[in-house]
Every structure is written in structure tokens, then in C-alpha cells.
Amino acid sequence: MRAQTVTAILLTVLLFVAIPLSALDVADGRIRLTLNEGTGRFVLACQTSGSTGVYVPLLAAQDPRTTSLSIVVGNKIYRMGESSEFSEKSEKTPGGARFIWKSSFLQVTETFTFITATDSNVSTGVRVDLSLKNFSEQGITAGARYLFDTYLGESRGPHFRTSTLPQLSGESTLTAADKAAWWESPLGGDPDGFGFQVMTSGAGLTLPDRVVFANWKRLSDSTWAYDTSAARGFSLLPYSVNDSAVAQYYEPRPIPRSGEATITLAMGLFSKAGYSINSTAPVASSPAVDFSSQVRDSLSAGKNPADNTQAVRADLSTVNAIIGELDSKIGTTGTVSEDELSLIEAALKDLGSRSGRFAPAAGQ
């Protein structure tokens, strides 16, 4: 490797050893996972080459708290590891490790399972199954936001690239319409292509509603939504210079009483072939939510919301459910049944009839 690349790697390794002593470490193949107990944060590190390379963090590790998971329930947002309403424990599992957070109304389980890239025969990444279980006495809406504090591309750039874009040099937002299979934070100038990759599509994965690339402090200071501007780069002077991050959004979806929703991600060392969860052992989770039930539940939640924020989230959940169902049938032998078509038409008509409530008032 070039001298600058080696220097960058050695620096990040030195920073990596500064993680808290109270940590649960598990490893497989070339990947190592650390769950920092008491803060609810995780660190991923991968060997630079083969089984003899040094471990280099895939995310910023000098302060692991900068990568975080936030859960929204109704209109309240809870940052896991910081909210006093949730107890926390971590434990090893047969294929990795997990965090479990419990409150009186919700249980959040974040399970990490080691996986291999499609073109690898050893583990270089993890599958993440985020389970949201409703403990309350009524139905709720709940969603998640992952804030990834990336750093590999900050020294030489580019900060990010995707399967459809060679580089992102400033704030950007990706949606399903962009059809990106993954995004990456690459180690600039590294001939071996070392980088952190998160899949944004693929069989068995939960399609994120939005992926936002921006300055870390801007994203961290935003409680939930963040609107990007093409005029802004990855600095917030004078507080945060050349400090990029990614927020991955899974907007709230309805969860009935005693029900459970699961969000599935895949991430790890960059691979041109990407990651698939199909070859891994299935992780115990709740049965998939029936498409018809999901649409009816979210439509119902949007008819009599407590306020416009809940209305927007419920209607967005309906739209996402429809898009996801149609997307799953494209390019496969699956077909949309007459009943599903009728439900979709009725749902779109229902959404259209109340879309005016989100329009700005005259003169605004």
C-alpha cells in the first residue's frame, strides 16, 4: 500500500484501541464486532487483507457514540443507549451478538449475524435484524434511523460512492427511485478497495425510505428528518470540518398490539458483488406482515391521527407498503392478484381524497 494509506490505517488502529473496556467482542472470518455496553453502540472492524491483516474500523471508532440508532414511536424519539426509559443488555448469539432494550411500551432487539460477501468464502460483514415489539395496550407506529459516522473517505476522498454514482462530494439524498444497490465510504487511494459498504436493496433486506449524506454534526443535531441542500458540503464551520456521515431512514410503520416489525440490513467490507442474506442461517423473527393487513392498518391510522405529523407518517407507510409489494413482483414470477389490485386502487383513492390536508395554506 502507499505510505499515506498505511499511515491512515495505523492511525485508525490506534484510535480503535481507545474504545471502552466494558465491551462484548465477537469475531468471525475477517470481521470483528464490538458491542459497547452502557452506551448501546457497536463498532465493526475488518482485517485489511486475509486472516493476517490488522483490524481497521469500518466506522469512526475514536468515540463510538457518534454512530447511533434512534427509534421513533408516535411523536417521540429515543436514542438507544441514552434514553432512561429503556433498560439495556447485550449478549452473544450462536452467529454473533445482540442488544436488547426494553421499556414499558416497546422492546427493541438489534441482532448482528456474521455473513459473507457474495464473492467471499469468509465472513466480512454482518446482517442486522432490528426488531420492534409492541408492549403497549394499543397499536402504535414506530420507525428507525441509523446514523453512521463514516470516516474512511475523509482523508483523500471521495467521501462516498454508490452503485450508480462514482462519487458524492456534497449533501445528497437517495430514495428508491435512484435504484442504488449500495453505498460505500471508501478508503481514499487504497489499491485494495478497502471501504465500508451498506446494501440498500436485495432479497430479504428492508428497503430504506431515504439515505441522507451530510455533515455529521448537522445530522446528529437533527432529531429526525433532515433536508439536504446541494449547496452544502460536509463541513459545518467552525465546529465540524470535513466530517461526513450517513443517516438511513426507516419511516414509522403500524405495529398492532402485541405485534412486531423487523427491519433487516446488511453491511461490511466493500465487495463488488455485494451481500446477500439468502445464504445465511435464518434469524428467528416474527412472521412477515401481510401486505393487505399492513395497508389497511396504515390507512386506518391515517384517518383519525392525533396530528398532521402522525398523518404524514401513516400515509407514507401506506405508500411504502404498496411500492414494496409492486417492487417484489417486478422481475419475478409473482403476479399481483385482483384483490391486491382492488386494494391498491382503493388505497390510492383514499390517499388522494385527503392529500389536501398536507398542502400549505394560501400565501405560505
C-alpha positions as CSV (number, residue, x, y, z in Angstrom):
1,M,0.0,0.0,0.0
2,R,1.0,3.6,-0.4
3,A,2.7,5.4,2.6
4,Q,-0.3,7.7,3.1
5,T,-2.7,4.7,3.1
6,V,-0.6,2.8,5.7
7,T,-0.4,6.0,7.9
8,A,-4.2,6.3,7.8
9,I,-4.7,2.7,8.7
10,L,-2.2,2.8,11.6
11,L,-3.9,6.0,12.9
12,T,-7.3,4.4,12.9
13,V,-6.0,1.3,14.6
14,L,-4.5,3.4,17.4
15,L,-7.9,5.2,17.8
16,F,-9.7,1.9,17.8
17,V,-7.9,0.7,21.0
18,A,-9.5,3.6,22.9
19,I,-12.9,2.0,23.0
20,P,-14.4,1.5,26.4
21,L,-13.3,-1.5,28.4
22,S,-16.8,-2.7,29.1
23,A,-17.4,-4.2,25.7
24,L,-18.6,-7.5,24.2
25,D,-16.3,-8.7,21.3
26,V,-17.1,-11.4,18.8
27,A,-15.3,-12.2,15.5
28,D,-15.6,-14.5,12.5
29,G,-13.5,-14.7,9.4
30,R,-12.1,-11.2,8.8
31,I,-14.8,-9.2,10.6
32,R,-14.9,-8.2,14.3
33,L,-18.0,-6.8,16.1
34,T,-17.8,-4.9,19.4
35,L,-20.9,-4.0,21.4
36,N,-20.1,-1.2,23.8
37,E,-22.2,-1.9,26.9
38,G,-23.8,1.0,28.6
39,T,-23.8,3.2,25.5
40,G,-25.7,0.9,23.2
41,R,-23.2,1.4,20.3
42,F,-21.5,-1.0,18.0
43,V,-18.1,-1.0,16.2
44,L,-17.2,-3.0,13.2
45,A,-13.6,-3.6,12.2
46,C,-12.2,-5.7,9.4
47,Q,-8.8,-7.1,8.6
48,T,-7.0,-5.3,5.8
49,S,-6.0,-8.5,4.0
50,G,-6.7,-12.2,4.6
51,S,-6.5,-13.5,8.1
52,T,-3.2,-11.9,8.9
53,G,-4.1,-8.2,8.3
54,V,-4.6,-5.7,11.0
55,Y,-8.1,-4.8,12.1
56,V,-9.3,-1.4,10.8
57,P,-12.6,0.1,12.0
58,L,-15.2,0.5,9.2
59,L,-16.8,3.4,11.1
60,A,-15.3,6.2,13.2
61,A,-14.1,4.5,16.4
62,Q,-12.4,7.2,18.5
63,D,-15.8,7.9,20.0
64,P,-18.2,5.0,19.2
65,R,-21.1,7.1,20.4
66,T,-21.1,9.0,17.2
67,T,-22.7,6.1,15.4
68,S,-26.2,5.7,16.8
69,L,-29.7,4.2,16.5
70,S,-32.8,6.3,17.0
71,I,-36.3,4.9,17.4
72,V,-39.4,7.0,16.8
73,V,-42.7,6.0,18.4
74,G,-45.6,8.2,17.6
75,N,-44.1,11.7,18.0
76,K,-41.3,10.8,20.5
77,I,-37.8,9.9,19.5
78,Y,-35.5,7.7,21.6
79,R,-31.8,7.3,21.1
80,M,-30.8,3.8,22.1
81,G,-28.2,3.7,24.8
82,E,-29.2,7.1,26.1
83,S,-32.9,7.0,26.9
84,S,-33.7,6.4,30.5
85,E,-37.0,4.8,29.6
86,F,-35.2,1.7,28.2
87,S,-33.1,-0.8,30.0
88,E,-30.2,-2.4,28.1
89,K,-28.4,-5.7,27.9
90,S,-26.1,-7.3,25.4
91,E,-25.4,-11.0,24.8
92,K,-23.7,-13.3,22.4
93,T,-25.7,-15.4,20.0
94,P,-24.8,-18.5,18.0
95,G,-24.0,-16.4,14.9
96,G,-22.9,-13.1,16.5
97,A,-24.3,-10.9,19.2
98,R,-27.2,-8.6,20.1
99,F,-28.5,-5.7,22.1
100,I,-31.9,-5.8,23.8
101,W,-33.6,-2.6,25.0
102,K,-36.9,-2.8,27.0
103,S,-39.4,-0.2,28.1
104,S,-43.0,-0.4,29.3
105,F,-44.3,0.0,25.8
106,L,-41.6,-1.3,23.4
107,Q,-38.8,-3.9,23.1
108,V,-36.0,-3.1,20.6
109,T,-33.7,-6.0,19.7
110,E,-30.7,-5.4,17.4
111,T,-29.3,-8.7,16.3
112,F,-26.0,-8.9,14.4
113,T,-25.2,-12.1,12.5
114,F,-21.9,-12.6,10.6
115,I,-22.3,-13.0,6.8
116,T,-20.1,-13.5,3.8
117,A,-20.0,-11.3,0.7
118,T,-21.3,-13.0,-2.4
119,D,-17.7,-13.3,-3.8
120,S,-16.1,-14.4,-0.5
121,N,-15.8,-17.6,1.5
122,V,-15.2,-16.0,4.9
123,S,-17.2,-13.5,6.9
124,T,-16.6,-9.9,6.0
125,G,-19.9,-8.3,7.1
126,V,-23.0,-8.6,9.3
127,R,-26.6,-8.9,8.8
128,V,-28.6,-6.7,11.2
129,D,-32.2,-7.6,12.2
130,L,-33.8,-4.8,14.1
131,S,-37.0,-6.0,15.9
132,L,-39.6,-3.6,17.3
133,K,-42.1,-5.4,19.5
134,N,-45.2,-3.5,20.8
135,F,-45.7,-3.9,24.6
136,S,-48.4,-1.3,24.8
137,E,-52.1,-1.9,25.2
138,Q,-52.9,-0.4,21.7
139,G,-51.5,-0.2,18.2
140,I,-48.5,2.1,17.6
141,T,-46.4,3.5,14.8
142,A,-42.7,3.0,15.1
143,G,-39.7,3.5,12.8
144,A,-35.9,3.7,13.0
145,R,-33.0,5.9,11.9
146,Y,-29.4,4.7,11.7
147,L,-26.7,7.4,11.9
148,F,-23.4,6.1,10.6
149,D,-20.4,8.2,11.4
150,T,-18.2,7.4,8.4
151,Y,-14.5,8.5,8.1
152,L,-12.6,6.4,5.5
153,G,-13.2,8.8,2.7
154,E,-12.5,12.0,4.6
155,S,-8.6,12.0,4.2
156,R,-8.4,11.8,0.4
157,G,-11.9,11.4,-0.9
158,P,-14.3,10.7,-2.4
159,H,-16.4,10.7,0.8
160,F,-19.0,8.3,-0.7
161,R,-20.0,6.5,-3.9
162,T,-22.9,4.3,-4.8
163,S,-23.6,1.6,-7.3
164,T,-25.0,4.2,-9.6
165,L,-22.8,7.3,-8.8
166,P,-18.9,7.3,-8.8
167,Q,-18.7,9.9,-6.1
168,L,-20.8,12.2,-3.8
169,S,-19.0,15.4,-2.9
170,G,-21.7,17.2,-1.0
171,E,-25.1,16.7,0.7
172,S,-27.3,14.3,-1.1
173,T,-30.5,12.2,-0.6
174,L,-31.1,8.8,-2.1
175,T,-34.6,7.2,-2.4
176,A,-35.9,4.0,-4.0
177,A,-36.2,5.9,-7.3
178,D,-32.4,6.2,-7.5
179,K,-32.2,2.4,-7.7
180,A,-28.8,2.3,-5.9
181,A,-27.9,-1.2,-4.7
182,W,-25.5,0.0,-2.1
183,W,-23.5,3.0,-0.8
184,E,-19.8,3.0,0.3
185,S,-17.4,5.0,2.4
186,P,-14.2,4.1,0.6
187,L,-10.6,4.5,1.9
188,G,-9.2,7.0,-0.5
189,G,-6.3,5.9,-2.6
190,D,-6.3,2.3,-1.3
191,P,-5.4,-0.1,-4.2
192,D,-7.2,-3.0,-2.4
193,G,-10.5,-1.1,-2.4
194,F,-10.9,-1.1,1.4
195,G,-14.2,0.5,2.4
196,F,-17.5,0.3,4.4
197,Q,-20.5,-0.8,2.4
198,V,-24.2,-0.8,3.3
199,M,-26.7,-2.6,1.0
200,T,-29.8,-0.6,0.1
201,S,-31.6,-3.3,-1.9
202,G,-31.7,-7.0,-2.3
203,A,-33.8,-10.0,-1.5
204,G,-34.7,-10.2,2.2
205,L,-33.5,-6.7,3.0
206,T,-35.7,-3.8,4.1
207,L,-35.7,-1.0,1.6
208,P,-34.8,2.3,3.4
209,D,-37.1,5.1,2.7
210,R,-34.3,7.6,2.5
211,V,-30.5,7.6,2.7
212,V,-29.1,11.0,3.6
213,F,-25.4,12.0,3.1
214,A,-24.4,15.2,5.1
215,N,-22.1,16.6,7.8
216,W,-22.1,14.5,10.9
217,K,-22.9,17.3,13.3
218,R,-25.8,18.5,11.2
219,L,-27.3,15.0,11.2
220,S,-26.6,14.4,14.8
221,D,-28.2,17.7,15.9
222,S,-31.3,16.9,13.9
223,T,-33.8,15.0,16.0
224,W,-35.2,13.1,13.0
225,A,-35.8,14.5,9.5
226,Y,-33.0,16.3,7.7
227,D,-33.4,18.1,4.3
228,T,-30.3,18.2,2.2
229,S,-29.1,21.1,0.1
230,A,-26.8,20.6,-2.9
231,A,-25.1,23.9,-1.9
232,R,-23.7,22.4,1.3
233,G,-20.7,20.2,1.6
234,F,-19.5,18.0,4.5
235,S,-18.3,20.8,6.8
236,L,-20.1,22.9,9.4
237,L,-17.7,25.7,10.2
238,P,-16.1,26.3,12.7
239,Y,-17.4,23.3,14.6
240,S,-17.1,20.4,12.2
241,V,-14.7,20.3,9.3
242,N,-14.8,17.7,6.5
243,D,-16.8,15.3,8.8
244,S,-19.2,13.2,6.8
245,A,-21.9,10.8,7.9
246,V,-25.0,8.9,6.6
247,A,-28.5,8.8,8.0
248,Q,-30.5,5.8,6.9
249,Y,-34.3,6.2,7.5
250,Y,-37.0,3.6,8.0
251,E,-40.1,5.6,8.4
252,P,-42.7,4.6,11.0
253,R,-45.0,1.7,10.2
254,P,-48.0,0.5,12.2
255,I,-47.5,-2.2,14.8
256,P,-50.6,-3.7,16.3
257,R,-50.9,-4.6,20.0
258,S,-48.5,-7.5,20.8
259,G,-47.3,-7.2,17.2
260,E,-43.7,-7.0,15.9
261,A,-42.0,-5.4,13.0
262,T,-38.5,-6.3,11.8
263,I,-36.1,-4.2,9.7
264,T,-33.2,-6.1,8.1
265,L,-29.9,-4.6,6.9
266,A,-26.6,-5.9,5.5
267,M,-23.2,-4.2,5.8
268,G,-19.5,-4.8,5.9
269,L,-16.2,-4.6,4.0
270,F,-16.8,-3.4,0.4
271,S,-17.4,-6.1,-2.1
272,K,-18.1,-5.5,-5.8
273,A,-20.5,-8.5,-5.6
274,G,-22.3,-7.1,-2.6
275,Y,-24.0,-9.0,0.2
276,S,-27.0,-11.4,0.2
277,I,-28.7,-12.7,3.3
278,N,-30.1,-15.7,1.5
279,S,-27.1,-17.9,2.2
280,T,-27.1,-17.2,6.0
281,A,-28.9,-19.2,8.6
282,P,-32.3,-17.6,9.2
283,V,-32.6,-15.5,12.3
284,A,-35.6,-16.0,14.5
285,S,-38.1,-13.2,13.9
286,S,-41.8,-12.5,13.7
287,P,-43.8,-13.7,10.7
288,A,-43.8,-11.2,7.8
289,V,-46.7,-8.7,8.0
290,D,-49.4,-9.5,5.5
291,F,-49.5,-6.9,2.7
292,S,-53.3,-6.4,2.8
293,S,-53.2,-6.0,6.6
294,Q,-50.3,-3.6,6.5
295,V,-52.1,-1.3,4.0
296,R,-55.4,-1.4,5.9
297,D,-53.8,-0.8,9.3
298,S,-51.8,2.2,8.0
299,L,-54.8,3.7,6.2
300,S,-56.8,3.4,9.4
301,A,-54.1,5.1,11.3
302,G,-54.1,8.0,8.9
303,K,-57.8,8.6,9.0
304,N,-58.0,9.9,12.6
305,P,-54.5,10.9,13.5
306,A,-53.6,12.9,16.7
307,D,-51.9,15.5,14.5
308,N,-50.5,16.1,10.9
309,T,-47.1,14.5,11.8
310,Q,-48.7,11.2,12.5
311,A,-51.0,11.5,9.5
312,V,-48.0,12.0,7.2
313,R,-46.1,9.1,8.6
314,A,-49.2,6.8,8.4
315,D,-49.8,7.8,4.8
316,L,-46.1,7.4,3.9
317,S,-46.3,3.9,5.4
318,T,-49.2,3.1,3.1
319,V,-47.3,4.3,0.0
320,N,-44.1,2.4,1.0
321,A,-46.1,-0.8,1.5
322,I,-47.6,-0.5,-2.0
323,I,-44.3,0.3,-3.6
324,G,-42.6,-2.6,-1.8
325,E,-45.3,-5.1,-2.9
326,L,-45.1,-4.0,-6.5
327,D,-41.3,-4.0,-6.4
328,S,-41.2,-7.5,-5.1
329,K,-43.2,-8.7,-8.1
330,I,-41.1,-7.0,-10.8
331,G,-38.7,-9.3,-12.5
332,T,-40.1,-12.4,-10.7
333,T,-42.8,-14.9,-11.5
334,G,-45.1,-13.3,-8.9
335,T,-48.2,-11.6,-10.0
336,V,-50.5,-9.0,-8.4
337,S,-53.8,-10.6,-7.6
338,E,-57.2,-9.0,-8.5
339,D,-57.8,-8.5,-4.7
340,E,-54.5,-6.7,-4.3
341,L,-55.1,-4.5,-7.3
342,S,-58.5,-3.5,-5.9
343,L,-56.9,-2.8,-2.5
344,I,-54.2,-0.7,-4.1
345,E,-56.7,1.3,-6.2
346,A,-58.9,1.9,-3.1
347,A,-55.9,2.9,-1.1
348,L,-54.7,5.4,-3.7
349,K,-58.2,6.9,-4.0
350,D,-58.3,7.2,-0.2
351,L,-54.9,8.9,0.0
352,G,-55.8,11.3,-2.8
353,S,-59.1,12.3,-1.1
354,R,-57.2,13.6,2.0
355,S,-53.9,14.8,0.4
356,G,-55.1,18.4,0.6
357,R,-54.6,18.5,4.4
358,F,-50.8,18.5,3.8
359,A,-50.9,21.4,1.3
360,P,-49.6,24.7,2.6
361,A,-52.2,27.4,3.3
362,A,-52.7,30.2,0.7
363,G,-50.0,32.8,0.9
364,Q,-47.5,30.5,2.7
